[in-house]
């Protein structure tokens, strides 16, 4: 759940950053000493380049997050398997100890019966 909130917050920040860049570029071009048509053309071109860059960055971020999630998933699965192995080893040790205890009890029981 926290991952989703972080992703949403990052997305909002990123969109705000891009929008601010576009607005700043637009204002700078509006104050430039050139014709209105040329200024509008430059605004369109810069906006298109910015959108393309933003899409590339978005794809890179998605790829990085997918890679990270895959790595995390692999590590979790590995830890689960190691945990299962450890649990199985401990279970075996406990069963061996119980069997050894039963054997000792039987030997003591036999020894007590022989003494009677």
C-alpha positions in Angstrom: 0.0 0.0 0.0 2.8 2.4 0.8 4.4 1.6 -2.5 1.2 2.8 -4.3 1.2 6.1 -2.3 4.9 6.7 -3.1 4.3 6.0 -6.7 1.3 8.4 -6.8 3.2 11.1 -5.0 6.1 10.7 -7.4 3.8 10.8 -10.4 2.2 14.1 -9.1 5.6 15.6 -8.5 6.9 14.6 -11.9 3.8 15.9 -13.7 4.1 19.2 -11.8 7.8 19.4 -12.7 7.1 18.9 -16.4 4.2 21.3 -16.4 6.3 24.0 -14.7 9.0 23.5 -17.3 6.5 23.9 -20.1 5.0 27.0 -18.6 8.5 28.5 -18.0 9.5 27.7 -21.6 6.3 29.2 -22.9 6.7 32.4 -20.9 10.3 32.8 -22.0 9.4 32.4 -25.6 6.5 34.9 -25.3 9.0 37.5 -24.2 11.5 36.8 -27.0 11.8 39.4 -29.7 10.4 37.5 -32.6 7.1 37.1 -34.5 4.1 35.5 -32.9 3.9 32.7 -35.4 7.5 31.8 -34.9 7.1 31.9 -31.2 4.0 29.6 -31.3 5.9 27.2 -33.6 8.8 27.1 -31.1 6.4 26.6 -28.2 4.8 23.6 -30.1 8.2 22.1 -30.9 9.6 22.5 -27.4 6.3 21.0 -26.0 6.6 18.1 -28.3 10.2 17.4 -27.4 9.4 17.8 -23.7 6.5 15.3 -24.0 8.7 12.8 -25.8 11.4 13.2 -23.1 8.8 12.8 -20.4 7.5 9.6 -22.0 11.0 8.2 -22.3 11.7 9.0 -18.6 8.4 7.4 -17.7 9.3 4.3 -19.5 12.7 4.2 -17.9 11.2 4.6 -14.5 8.6 1.8 -15.2 11.4 -0.5 -16.4 13.5 0.3 -13.3 10.6 -0.3 -11.0 9.7 -3.6 -12.8 13.3 -4.7 -12.5 13.3 -3.8 -8.8 10.1 -5.6 -8.1 11.4 -8.7 -9.9 14.6 -8.6 -7.8 12.6 -8.2 -4.6 10.3 -11.0 -5.6 13.3 -13.3 -6.3 14.9 -12.5 -3.0 11.7 -13.1 -1.1 11.2 -16.4 -2.8 14.8 -17.4 -1.9 14.3 -16.4 1.7 11.1 -18.4 1.9 12.9 -21.5 0.5 15.7 -21.0 3.0 13.2 -20.7 5.8 11.5 -23.9 4.7 14.8 -25.7 4.7 15.7 -24.4 8.1 12.3 -25.4 9.5 12.6 -28.9 8.0 16.1 -29.3 9.6 14.8 -28.2 13.0 11.8 -30.5 12.7 14.1 -33.4 11.9 16.3 -32.5 14.9 13.3 -32.3 17.2 12.0 -35.7 16.0 15.4 -37.3 16.5 15.6 -35.8 20.0 12.1 -37.2 20.8 13.1 -40.6 19.5 16.3 -40.5 21.6 14.3 -39.6 24.6 11.8 -42.4 24.0 14.7 -44.8 23.7 16.2 -43.6 27.0 12.9 -43.9 28.7 12.4 -47.5 27.4 15.9 -48.4 28.6 15.2 -46.9 32.0 11.9 -48.7 32.2 13.5 -52.0 31.3 16.3 -51.4 33.9 13.7 -50.7 36.6 11.7 -53.8 35.7 14.8 -56.0 35.9 15.7 -54.6 39.3 12.2 -55.6 40.7 
